[in-house]
Amino acid sequence: MNFNKPIYCPNYARIYPFEEYGDITTYFIKLIYYIDRNAFVSNKGITLANRVSMNDEPIFSASDRIDISRYTLLKETIIEVDVPNVIQVEEVYGYAPTNIYYKQSNDVYSFPAREDISAISQVEAPIQSAVNNTYDNLYDRLTLIVASTSIFRIGQKIRLFGVPLSTSNGYFSNSDETRIISIDAANNKITIENTSLQFYDWTGEAQGRATKSQLAYFANYHRLYAGSDFWYGSLYIQVVGTTVASKSKTVNIRDTISFSIGLPTIAEDEEKFKVLDYTGGETDTIDFSTTPSLTAYNTMLTDKTEIVIEDPKIENMDVEGKTYDTIYKKTVRRTVAQ
């Protein structure tokens, strides 16, 4: 037998590299031939042809229904045999499918913190002449009655402020920032970390400060006796910020997997999700000055938008432990924003 040219075996084998994704219609083709070692020339990259085998018959028949024009030679493996100066060459032909594949898994991901610093909500804290606003001396906290607790959230940053009852009766007042620590929606109560209240006259001059224990009285009666005078005012709560801390959670991850001949590109919607501050630097806290902004991210939460959790992974395709350096696998990992 003349081994100066390839002598092909009459049979071929199908390899199913995409079976793990449920695809058994896309396959590679493996051929084997023998040739003199000195006559071997690599044909990597050529299009598959219907070779005539050692039995003088074409390898593929019409019943095989193979579109051989789609296949190119991806890999050649030389195997030593017991015939002097003759080698066995294993050829694998294939192509990159246009299908997109998906895999589900669970993994831990850290979502960014969210800081809402919009001071837009004002609700009058007391009920007129009520005695239900209380100061808890043991735990040093203040419980206030509000018209509705619907706009409040545990952990919100708030500030108490007072406005005069009239231009001739009362003082302005303002507290330090504090936080809501509990909410009793059924009884329209919120409990806050305690703070103190600074009073100012109409010129803006500080007049004195209400102590922690005096705040509940002022909230109930809209007045506070100071020396020889009463300070009058209506007390309000101002929401100045809500912080949702960064959190690491085990979440469902959806991998989007694609294949290509040659290095793939990274589309804009495949880039890793990042929060950028006003300087363009990366940050782990979203607010109204970041990209995306808090408003945009809240829309993403409502719409259950997926985010890319890490840089796309690009690697050579591996089949049965063999690397195919002309086919690239791209994996993009996503989860729903939280």
C-alpha positions, 0 to 999 in steps of 0.5 A, spaced: 500 500 500 502 506 497 503 511 504 505 517 500 498 520 500 493 519 505 489 512 506 483 514 509 479 509 514 472 508 511 468 510 517 468 516 521 465 518 528 461 524 530 463 528 537 458 531 540 461 537 544 455 541 545 451 535 548 452 538 555 448 544 553 442 539 550 444 540 543 445 533 540 444 536 533 451 540 532 457 535 532 464 534 530 467 529 525 473 525 526 476 522 520 483 517 521 488 516 515 495 513 515 501 516 511 508 516 510 511 520 516 515 524 510 509 525 506 505 528 512 503 535 510 498 539 515 492 541 512 489 545 518 484 550 516 481 546 510 474 545 508 472 538 509 471 533 503 468 527 501 474 523 501 475 516 498 477 511 503 481 505 503 476 501 500 475 505 494 468 508 496 466 515 499 466 516 506 460 519 506 453 517 503 447 521 501 444 518 507 448 521 512 445 528 510 452 532 512 453 539 509 460 538 509 461 545 506 460 547 514 466 543 516 473 545 517 479 542 519 480 544 527 485 539 529 490 534 527 493 529 532 499 524 530 499 517 533 505 512 532 503 506 529 507 499 529 508 500 521 515 503 520 515 510 517 508 510 517 503 515 522 496 515 524 493 522 523 486 523 527 483 529 524 477 533 527 473 537 523 467 542 526 465 549 526 462 554 531 455 554 532 450 560 532 446 557 537 446 561 544 447 556 550 445 557 557 447 554 564 444 555 571 447 555 577 448 558 584 453 563 586 455 568 591 455 575 589 456 582 593 450 587 590 452 595 591 450 599 597 444 604 595 444 611 599 438 615 598 440 622 600 434 626 597 430 630 603 423 630 600 419 627 605 416 631 611 410 629 615 408 632 622 410 628 627 405 629 633 398 629 634 396 635 637 395 635 644 397 628 644 401 624 650 403 618 645 410 621 643 414 618 649 421 618 651 424 611 653 430 613 658 432 606 659 434 605 651 435 612 650 430 613 644 424 617 642 417 614 639 413 619 635 406 619 632 405 620 625 399 621 620 402 615 616 408 610 616 408 609 609 413 613 607 418 611 612 423 605 612 427 602 618 434 605 617 432 611 614 436 617 616 431 623 618 432 629 622 427 633 626 425 640 625 420 645 628 417 651 625 414 657 628 406 657 630 406 664 627 411 670 625 410 672 633 409 666 636 415 661 636 422 659 634 425 655 628 428 648 631 433 643 627 436 636 630 442 632 628 441 627 623 438 620 626 435 614 624 429 610 624 430 603 628 423 601 628 416 602 625 409 600 628 405 601 622 398 599 626 399 604 631 402 610 626 409 610 631 416 610 629 422 609 634 428 613 632 435 613 635 434 619 640 437 626 638 437 633 641 433 639 638 437 646 637 432 652 637 433 659 633 430 665 633 427 669 627 434 672 626 437 665 626 441 666 632 441 660 637 437 660 643 438 654 646 437 646 645 432 641 648 434 635 651 433 628 650 427 628 655 424 634 653 423 632 646 417 628 647 414 633 651 415 638 645 412 633 640 406 632 644 404 640 646 408 644 641 411 648 646 417 648 651 418 652 657 425 655 657 426 660 663 421 665 663 419 664 656 415 658 652 418 656 645 412 654 641 413 650 634 410 645 630 415 639 630 416 635 623 420 629 621 424 630 614 427 624 611 434 626 609 437 619 607 436 611 606 442 607 606 441 600 604 448 596 605 452 592 601 450 585 601 453 578 599 447 573 597 447 566 594 443 568 588 441 564 581 446 565 576 445 565 568 451 563 564 450 565 556 455 561 552 457 562 545 462 560 540 466 563 535 472 562 530 477 567 532 477 572 538 470 574 539 468 581 541 465 584 548 458 587 546 456 593 551 451 589 554 456 583 556 461 588 560 461 587 567 456 591 571 460 597 575 458 603 579 462 609 577 462 616 581 462 623 578 470 622 577 469 616 573 472 611 579 469 605 581 465 605 587 461 600 591 455 605 593 450 607 588 447 614 589 444 620 585 451 622 583 453 615 580 453 611 574 448 608 574 444 613 578 440 611 584 433 613 580 436 608 574 438 603 579 431 603 582 428 602 575 433 596 574 430 593 580 423 594 578 424 591 571 428 585 574 434 587 570 440 582 569 447 585 571 453 582 568 457 580 575 464 579 572 468 580 566 466 575 560 471 569 560 474 567 553 477 561 552 479 556 547 474 550 546 476 544 550 473 537 547 474 531 550 481 534 554 483 536 547 484 544 546 481 547 539 485 553 538 481 556 533 474 556 536 473 560 542 468 559 548 465 566 551 461 565 557 457 571 560 455 571 567 448 574 569 444 575 575 438 579 577 439 586 580 438 586 587 
